[in-house]
């Protein structure tokens, strides 16, 4: 059970890092503004 929780926590951290990276890439692309995010 502990291994399962540890694996889940590891996956969750990877997911958070992935989303942060995705947001950085999206916000660093010129031409994409807030009105595009609301579409």
PDB file of N, CA, C and O in Angstrom:
ATOM      1  N   UNK A   1       0.842  -1.205   0.000  1.00  0.00           N
ATOM      2  CA  UNK A   1       0.000   0.000   0.000  1.00  0.00           C
ATOM      3  C   UNK A   1       0.875   1.252   0.000  1.00  0.00           C
ATOM      4  O   UNK A   1       0.561   2.243  -0.659  1.00  0.00           O
ATOM      5  N   UNK A   2       1.967   1.191   0.743  1.00  0.00           N
ATOM      6  CA  UNK A   2       2.844   2.360   0.810  1.00  0.00           C
ATOM      7  C   UNK A   2       3.474   2.635  -0.548  1.00  0.00           C
ATOM      8  O   UNK A   2       3.604   3.786  -0.965  1.00  0.00           O
ATOM      9  N   UNK A   3       3.867   1.555  -1.235  1.00  0.00           N
ATOM     10  CA  UNK A   3       4.493   1.724  -2.546  1.00  0.00           C
ATOM     11  C   UNK A   3       3.521   2.360  -3.522  1.00  0.00           C
ATOM     12  O   UNK A   3       3.911   3.179  -4.354  1.00  0.00           O
ATOM     13  N   UNK A   4       2.258   1.982  -3.420  1.00  0.00           N
ATOM     14  CA  UNK A   4       1.237   2.528  -4.307  1.00  0.00           C
ATOM     15  C   UNK A   4       1.085   4.032  -4.064  1.00  0.00           C
ATOM     16  O   UNK A   4       0.996   4.812  -5.011  1.00  0.00           O
ATOM     17  N   UNK A   5       1.056   4.427  -2.807  1.00  0.00           N
ATOM     18  CA  UNK A   5       0.918   5.846  -2.467  1.00  0.00           C
ATOM     19  C   UNK A   5       2.140   6.628  -2.954  1.00  0.00           C
ATOM     20  O   UNK A   5       2.015   7.736  -3.474  1.00  0.00           O
ATOM     21  N   UNK A   6       3.313   6.036  -2.777  1.00  0.00           N
ATOM     22  CA  UNK A   6       4.543   6.705  -3.193  1.00  0.00           C
ATOM     23  C   UNK A   6       4.550   6.901  -4.701  1.00  0.00           C
ATOM     24  O   UNK A   6       4.939   7.957  -5.199  1.00  0.00           O
ATOM     25  N   UNK A   7       4.115   5.869  -5.422  1.00  0.00           N
ATOM     26  CA  UNK A   7       4.090   5.944  -6.886  1.00  0.00           C
ATOM     27  C   UNK A   7       3.097   7.011  -7.325  1.00  0.00           C
ATOM     28  O   UNK A   7       3.370   7.767  -8.257  1.00  0.00           O
ATOM     29  N   UNK A   8       1.958   7.075  -6.665  1.00  0.00           N
ATOM     30  CA  UNK A   8       0.937   8.065  -7.010  1.00  0.00           C
ATOM     31  C   UNK A   8       1.453   9.474  -6.754  1.00  0.00           C
ATOM     32  O   UNK A   8       1.224  10.378  -7.556  1.00  0.00           O
ATOM     33  N   UNK A   9       2.149   9.660  -5.632  1.00  0.00           N
ATOM     34  CA  UNK A   9       2.692  10.973  -5.295  1.00  0.00           C
ATOM     35  C   UNK A   9       3.735  11.391  -6.322  1.00  0.00           C
ATOM     36  O   UNK A   9       3.812  12.561  -6.698  1.00  0.00           O
ATOM     37  N   UNK A  10       4.540  10.429  -6.775  1.00  0.00           N
ATOM     38  CA  UNK A  10       5.567  10.714  -7.772  1.00  0.00           C
ATOM     39  C   UNK A  10       4.920  11.140  -9.084  1.00  0.00           C
ATOM     40  O   UNK A  10       5.369  12.092  -9.723  1.00  0.00           O
ATOM     41  N   UNK A  11       3.863  10.435  -9.483  1.00  0.00           N
ATOM     42  CA  UNK A  11       3.151  10.766 -10.711  1.00  0.00           C
ATOM     43  C   UNK A  11       2.525  12.155 -10.601  1.00  0.00           C
ATOM     44  O   UNK A  11       2.532  12.927 -11.560  1.00  0.00           O
ATOM     45  N   UNK A  12       1.985  12.463  -9.426  1.00  0.00           N
ATOM     46  CA  UNK A  12       1.329  13.755  -9.222  1.00  0.00           C
ATOM     47  C   UNK A  12       2.341  14.889  -9.340  1.00  0.00           C
ATOM     48  O   UNK A  12       2.045  15.930  -9.926  1.00  0.00           O
ATOM     49  N   UNK A  13       3.531  14.689  -8.786  1.00  0.00           N
ATOM     50  CA  UNK A  13       4.567  15.720  -8.881  1.00  0.00           C
ATOM     51  C   UNK A  13       5.002  15.910 -10.323  1.00  0.00           C
ATOM     52  O   UNK A  13       5.233  17.036 -10.764  1.00  0.00           O
ATOM     53  N   UNK A  14       5.116  14.797 -11.066  1.00  0.00           N
ATOM     54  CA  UNK A  14       5.501  14.895 -12.473  1.00  0.00           C
ATOM     55  C   UNK A  14       4.430  15.642 -13.246  1.00  0.00           C
ATOM     56  O   UNK A  14       4.742  16.430 -14.140  1.00  0.00           O
ATOM     57  N   UNK A  15       3.162  15.401 -12.908  1.00  0.00           N
ATOM     58  CA  UNK A  15       2.058  16.061 -13.597  1.00  0.00           C
ATOM     59  C   UNK A  15       2.089  17.562 -13.333  1.00  0.00           C
ATOM     60  O   UNK A  15       1.892  18.364 -14.246  1.00  0.00           O
ATOM     61  N   UNK A  16       2.337  17.939 -12.084  1.00  0.00           N
ATOM     62  CA  UNK A  16       2.400  19.360 -11.724  1.00  0.00           C
ATOM     63  C   UNK A  16       3.551  20.040 -12.455  1.00  0.00           C
ATOM     64  O   UNK A  16       3.391  21.140 -12.982  1.00  0.00           O
ATOM     65  N   UNK A  17       4.713  19.385 -12.487  1.00  0.00           N
ATOM     66  CA  UNK A  17       5.864  19.955 -13.183  1.00  0.00           C
ATOM     67  C   UNK A  17       5.572  20.087 -14.664  1.00  0.00           C
ATOM     68  O   UNK A  17       5.961  21.070 -15.295  1.00  0.00           O
ATOM     69  N   UNK A  18       4.885  19.093 -15.222  1.00  0.00           N
ATOM     70  CA  UNK A  18       4.538  19.125 -16.633  1.00  0.00           C
ATOM     71  C   UNK A  18       3.601  20.277 -16.947  1.00  0.00           C
ATOM     72  O   UNK A  18       3.755  20.946 -17.969  1.00  0.00           O
ATOM     73  N   UNK A  19       2.625  20.512 -16.070  1.00  0.00           N
ATOM     74  CA  UNK A  19       1.681  21.608 -16.292  1.00  0.00           C
ATOM     75  C   UNK A  19       2.379  22.949 -16.168  1.00  0.00           C
ATOM     76  O   UNK A  19       2.098  23.869 -16.936  1.00  0.00           O
ATOM     77  N   UNK A  20       3.290  23.072 -15.206  1.00  0.00           N
ATOM     78  CA  UNK A  20       4.043  24.318 -15.049  1.00  0.00           C
ATOM     79  C   UNK A  20       4.881  24.591 -16.289  1.00  0.00           C
ATOM     80  O   UNK A  20       4.964  25.728 -16.753  1.00  0.00           O
ATOM     81  N   UNK A  21       5.499  23.550 -16.820  1.00  0.00           N
ATOM     82  CA  UNK A  21       6.314  23.686 -18.034  1.00  0.00           C
ATOM     83  C   UNK A  21       5.430  24.095 -19.206  1.00  0.00           C
ATOM     84  O   UNK A  21       5.802  24.963 -19.996  1.00  0.00           O
ATOM     85  N   UNK A  22       4.264  23.473 -19.316  1.00  0.00           N
ATOM     86  CA  UNK A  22       3.333  23.783 -20.403  1.00  0.00           C
ATOM     87  C   UNK A  22       2.885  25.240 -20.319  1.00  0.00           C
ATOM     88  O   UNK A  22       2.818  25.936 -21.333  1.00  0.00           O
ATOM     89  N   UNK A  23       2.579  25.697 -19.102  1.00  0.00           N
ATOM     90  CA  UNK A  23       2.147  27.088 -18.929  1.00  0.00           C
ATOM     91  C   UNK A  23       3.273  28.052 -19.288  1.00  0.00           C
ATOM     92  O   UNK A  23       3.024  29.095 -19.893  1.00  0.00           O
ATOM     93  N   UNK A  24       4.504  27.715 -18.924  1.00  0.00           N
ATOM     94  CA  UNK A  24       5.640  28.580 -19.252  1.00  0.00           C
ATOM     95  C   UNK A  24       5.813  28.680 -20.758  1.00  0.00           C
ATOM     96  O   UNK A  24       6.055  29.765 -21.288  1.00  0.00           O
ATOM     97  N   UNK A  25       5.689  27.549 -21.451  1.00  0.00           N
ATOM     98  CA  UNK A  25       5.846  27.541 -22.905  1.00  0.00           C
ATOM     99  C   UNK A  25       4.746  28.364 -23.557  1.00  0.00           C
ATOM    100  O   UNK A  25       5.010  29.168 -24.451  1.00  0.00           O
ATOM    101  N   UNK A  26       3.514  28.162 -23.108  1.00  0.00           N
ATOM    102  CA  UNK A  26       2.377  28.874 -23.700  1.00  0.00           C
ATOM    103  C   UNK A  26       2.498  30.378 -23.476  1.00  0.00           C
ATOM    104  O   UNK A  26       2.262  31.166 -24.392  1.00  0.00           O
ATOM    105  N   UNK A  27       2.864  30.775 -22.263  1.00  0.00           N
ATOM    106  CA  UNK A  27       2.941  32.200 -21.954  1.00  0.00           C
ATOM    107  C   UNK A  27       4.165  32.846 -22.585  1.00  0.00           C
ATOM    108  O   UNK A  27       4.215  34.069 -22.722  1.00  0.00           O
ATOM    109  N   UNK A  28       5.160  32.037 -22.974  1.00  0.00           N
ATOM    110  CA  UNK A  28       6.373  32.605 -23.573  1.00  0.00           C
ATOM    111  C   UNK A  28       6.228  32.765 -25.082  1.00  0.00           C
ATOM    112  O   UNK A  28       7.060  33.411 -25.720  1.00  0.00           O
ATOM    113  N   UNK A  29       5.168  32.177 -25.662  1.00  0.00           N
ATOM    114  CA  UNK A  29       4.952  32.302 -27.105  1.00  0.00           C
ATOM    115  C   UNK A  29       4.327  33.663 -27.406  1.00  0.00           C
ATOM    116  O   UNK A  29       3.245  33.961 -26.902  1.00  0.00           O
ATOM    117  N   UNK A  30       4.985  34.493 -28.216  1.00  0.00           N
ATOM    118  CA  UNK A  30       4.422  35.798 -28.562  1.00  0.00           C
ATOM    119  C   UNK A  30       3.185  35.646 -29.429  1.00  0.00           C
ATOM    120  O   UNK A  30       3.103  34.731 -30.248  1.00  0.00           O
ATOM    121  N   UNK A  31       2.229  36.536 -29.250  1.00  0.00           N
ATOM    122  CA  UNK A  31       1.022  36.486 -30.068  1.00  0.00           C
ATOM    123  C   UNK A  31      -0.129  35.800 -29.357  1.00  0.00           C
ATOM    124  O   UNK A  31      -1.280  35.931 -29.773  1.00  0.00           O
ATOM    125  N   UNK A  32       0.167  35.071 -28.291  1.00  0.00           N
ATOM    126  CA  UNK A  32      -0.912  34.422 -27.531  1.00  0.00           C
ATOM    127  C   UNK A  32      -1.223  35.280 -26.305  1.00  0.00           C
ATOM    128  O   UNK A  32      -0.396  35.438 -25.407  1.00  0.00           O
ATOM    129  N   UNK A  33      -2.429  35.824 -26.295  1.00  0.00           N
ATOM    130  CA  UNK A  33      -2.829  36.696 -25.201  1.00  0.00           C
ATOM    131  C   UNK A  33      -3.979  36.075 -24.418  1.00  0.00           C
ATOM    132  O   UNK A  33      -4.381  34.943 -24.686  1.00  0.00           O
ATOM    133  N   UNK A  34      -4.503  36.818 -23.454  1.00  0.00           N
ATOM    134  CA  UNK A  34      -5.559  36.295 -22.598  1.00  0.00           C
ATOM    135  C   UNK A  34      -6.827  35.980 -23.374  1.00  0.00           C
ATOM    136  O   UNK A  34      -7.551  35.052 -23.012  1.00  0.00           O
ATOM    137  N   UNK A  35      -7.114  36.729 -24.434  1.00  0.00           N
ATOM    138  CA  UNK A  35      -8.349  36.483 -25.175  1.00  0.00           C
ATOM    139  C   UNK A  35      -8.299  35.135 -25.896  1.00  0.00           C
ATOM    140  O   UNK A  35      -9.340  34.538 -26.170  1.00  0.00           O
ATOM    141  N   UNK A  36      -7.092  34.654 -26.203  1.00  0.00           N
ATOM    142  CA  UNK A  36      -6.970  33.333 -26.817  1.00  0.00           C
ATOM    143  C   UNK A  36      -7.208  32.238 -25.777  1.00  0.00           C
ATOM    144  O   UNK A  36      -7.748  31.180 -26.099  1.00  0.00           O
ATOM    145  N   UNK A  37      -6.808  32.493 -24.541  1.00  0.00           N
ATOM    146  CA  UNK A  37      -6.970  31.502 -23.487  1.00  0.00           C
ATOM    147  C   UNK A  37      -8.449  31.343 -23.126  1.00  0.00           C
ATOM    148  O   UNK A  37      -8.871  30.279 -22.672  1.00  0.00           O
ATOM    149  N   UNK A  38      -9.222  32.392 -23.328  1.00  0.00           N
ATOM    150  CA  UNK A  38     -10.638  32.344 -22.981  1.00  0.00           C
ATOM    151  C   UNK A  38     -11.485  31.736 -24.086  1.00  0.00           C
ATOM    152  O   UNK A  38     -12.667  31.469 -23.869  1.00  0.00           O
ATOM    153  N   UNK A  39     -10.924  31.512 -25.250  1.00  0.00           N
ATOM    154  CA  UNK A  39     -11.679  30.992 -26.385  1.00  0.00           C
ATOM    155  C   UNK A  39     -12.179  29.580 -26.108  1.00  0.00           C
ATOM    156  O   UNK A  39     -12.837  28.980 -26.957  1.00  0.00           O
TER     157      UNK A  39
END
